[in-house]
Amino acid sequence: MGKDKKAVVVGAGLVGALWAVFLAKRGYDVSVFEQRSDMRRAGYAGGRSINLAMSDRGWKAVEQAGIKEKLTQVAIPMYGRMMHSTSGELAFQPYGKDNQAIYSVSRGGLNLELLNIAAEFPNVKFFFDHKCRRFEPSEQAIWFEGPDDSLKKVEAPLIFGVDGAFSAIRNSLQRLPRFNYSQSYLDYGYKELAIPANEDGSHRLEKNALHIWPRGQFMLIGLPNVDGSFTCTLFLPFEGSEAAFDRLDSDQTVLAFFQKYFPDTIPLMPSLLDDFRQNPASALVTVRCNPWHYEDKVLLLGDAAHAIVPFFGQGMNAGFEDCTLLDEMIDTFDEDWGRIAAAFSASRIEDGNAIAELALRNFIEMRDLVADPKFLLRQKIAARLHEKHSDFLPLYSMVTFSNIPYSKALQAADEQNVLFNRILALPDIEQNWESNDQIDVIFQDWKQMHKGV
Amino acid sequence: MGKDKKAVVVGAGLVGALWAVFLAKRGYDVSVFEQRSDMRRAGYAGGRSINLAMSDRGWKAVEQAGIKEKLTQVAIPMYGRMMHSTSGELAFQPYGKDNQAIYSVSRGGLNLELLNIAAEFPNVKFFFDHKCRRFEPSEQAIWFEGPDDSLKKVEAPLIFGVDGAFSAIRNSLQRLPRFNYSQSYLDYGYKELAIPANEDGSHRLEKNALHIWPRGQFMLIGLPNVDGSFTCTLFLPFEGSEAAFDRLDSDQTVLAFFQKYFPDTIPLMPSLLDDFRQNPASALVTVRCNPWHYEDKVLLLGDAAHAIVPFFGQGMNAGFEDCTLLDEMIDTFDEDWGRIAAAFSASRIEDGNAIAELALRNFIEMRDLVADPKFLLRQKIAARLHEKHSDFLPLYSMVTFSNIPYSKALQAADEQNVLFNRILALPDIEQNWESNDQIDVIFQDWKQMHKGV
């Protein structure tokens, strides 16, 4: 099949567009089908997106695709979390050391850029307004609903299903024997809100930080945009006794809620009530499946294979890393797509499940623990160990500032819990953590037990 | 909506046909759509079914529907398990006490009978050869592919999705926000085989037993039919080093496999090699979802809501119990389908998940533990406790010979493990289990801890 060098990519979102670039660079004739209209003409419909935080795995992929330069221009470094207490006090926690940062990018802006880059290749063709209805294994074909509502059959020897969390390609695979699948929703929803720029175009909050208003069972976050604004996201239970979307059903209740929990944001959000009314409360899903491929014919990538909740900022990064790893396997297995697909599926699913789990855990960290003195102490001790011992990587750094497989990071996280439980049990650790030599003794001992982490 | 008294049932399998009877008796105009042809004319296509074991929950439902008498005629009581060792030795384990039995029925025969009974109601209409493509919430309509391949839209205020493990109705609900779903396959498959009747129509093995050839990692079972034959099922890993379907790829390997593991069956199965070649190795899936309903408009029943593996013989029984419980709720909530659907979903999902778990556990019991002396000792002690203490029900009896909610049975199973771990730790229990008074002391003590189980 490699001989044909023809591929269909279903989905022109972030990962689909990037993967089209990878394929085009390898000389494939690539047809990209997308259900939405061409955002280069139609514009980008906002109102339900969470800003993206690009980190090392994402950068590696765009670098490998040769497009890092262009994307750097639309990204804002965030060097740490800025926590906002209810009384408006600020506290900054760096993400890493030596100016390590994650980068805020707007989903629409990045997608547009990726489409432009892919469209420069003469061997990439786009078909917008084509809604994928299903993949038919018996015909090795995909049925699309075209712009005039007509059904259209596209035969394709090699198909990449990059059509997102609600993938129609995956839905077809789901009907095949022995395809394991799960979709699992949080009881939480999210709503996009906005902090506009100052009149002079400057940012109303510290620009180079990810802002968090942690409130225990819920939270607000804000990420900077290049135009001086912040895209904010409120995460809240759908139903509940007080702090829940179903209770915030009028301007009065919304305002009272913000006055109680986020008073410092009210002067920053002139369109709060309009935004709250107009933007939907969207759901948060985790999708797992196994396998990610069908014979040598279909492969799922990105959210279609592993949609995760956004709390570790790794959804796009994981999808981009799919591209890097898959591209490497094309060489490893000499363009034999049967072996590539099986090997990719067998090795990468474990990582997809691991980042899904880590993302769920990080919700608790962001909405609750970042305001907990014990957790903050742990973070400081982790940073100290990271400074002193080059072989110690805190979990956040492993996920964000390395290319260590997610499954290894998950395993290391569980092992690090053992380490910190021992350290935090030391007498007077709250006072003496900066100078207590026992920390290093415990660390060396723990390292012996878990070599190489 | 109750006023209209119109309902659509999608699926005329066992549970769909029975539920149509319940609705018809309440005066509903019922339209039943089924993708297969009318088996009353076309006959029943065998070759991939496992015989059913009807137990108390099933009988209660058919009794409530007023059709128990008719069904009794096609059911054969099985009073226990008959284990076949490799050397052909037999060992019998009763299922309960006082001639308690489960009843072997053929899927085709039972389905046919249920269709006949439903068809006697003038307010039940059948539409065969109608394949459900999808439910459209925006239209409150179902799209069917009719016998002439044309698409047909059926609007319906009240829809019951009883279309099995691969339910198209559920697949549509799956696309709605916040619908949790999982399908999970075992690495095992099953294949139907046959032991025909003797020439005089008598059974070649003990008629009133469920036969098991337990072999550790795999097993063969056989259930009696009224015509003197047995329907057998081989459960085997799909892939493996020796005992696996992918290794049994020729008459030679199949014969050698049976000679090694099931030598006593070879003279009983004259068509073994033909059956093995012709019948597929089918997959075993567990389906879980939440919720089971959509507003007051759609409700899932039977395998569509909770497909389980067959090892506790509870798939049909659980689906029939859905009908009993749902029918009771129609009275409880005064035919208000919004409240009925929400209450049914909220209370019954826990039971569906519990029987799914118990069925998975029972595979290990059937294929492995029933040949383990320690397990057999435990079973004997459980039977002794059951004889002496009317308030002690072994797990099997709770599931099979009672209407205790499955979730309670699962909880009790875990609690009983604690009891038997203590009893089996008594000195010389292998020798003195019949007379050891400590058993009753431990039991009374345990009962205090878990009152009322």
HADDOCK unambig.tbl for C-alpha pairs under 7 A between the chains (distance, minus, plus):
assign (segid A and resid 177 and name CA) (segid B and resid 283 and name CA) 6.75 0.50 0.50
assign (segid A and resid 178 and name CA) (segid B and resid 185 and name CA) 5.56 0.50 0.50
assign (segid A and resid 178 and name CA) (segid B and resid 283 and name CA) 6.61 0.50 0.50
assign (segid A and resid 180 and name CA) (segid B and resid 183 and name CA) 5.55 0.50 0.50
assign (segid A and resid 180 and name CA) (segid B and resid 184 and name CA) 4.85 0.50 0.50
assign (segid A and resid 180 and name CA) (segid B and resid 185 and name CA) 6.13 0.50 0.50
assign (segid A and resid 181 and name CA) (segid B and resid 182 and name CA) 5.46 0.50 0.50
assign (segid A and resid 181 and name CA) (segid B and resid 183 and name CA) 5.28 0.50 0.50
assign (segid A and resid 181 and name CA) (segid B and resid 184 and name CA) 6.55 0.50 0.50
assign (segid A and resid 182 and name CA) (segid B and resid 181 and name CA) 5.46 0.50 0.50
assign (segid A and resid 182 and name CA) (segid B and resid 182 and name CA) 3.93 0.50 0.50
assign (segid A and resid 182 and name CA) (segid B and resid 183 and name CA) 6.33 0.50 0.50
assign (segid A and resid 183 and name CA) (segid B and resid 180 and name CA) 5.54 0.50 0.50
assign (segid A and resid 183 and name CA) (segid B and resid 181 and name CA) 5.28 0.50 0.50
assign (segid A and resid 183 and name CA) (segid B and resid 182 and name CA) 6.32 0.50 0.50
assign (segid A and resid 184 and name CA) (segid B and resid 180 and name CA) 4.85 0.50 0.50
assign (segid A and resid 184 and name CA) (segid B and resid 181 and name CA) 6.56 0.50 0.50
assign (segid A and resid 185 and name CA) (segid B and resid 178 and name CA) 5.57 0.50 0.50
assign (segid A and resid 185 and name CA) (segid B and resid 180 and name CA) 6.14 0.50 0.50
assign (segid A and resid 283 and name CA) (segid B and resid 177 and name CA) 6.77 0.50 0.50
assign (segid A and resid 283 and name CA) (segid B and resid 178 and name CA) 6.61 0.50 0.50
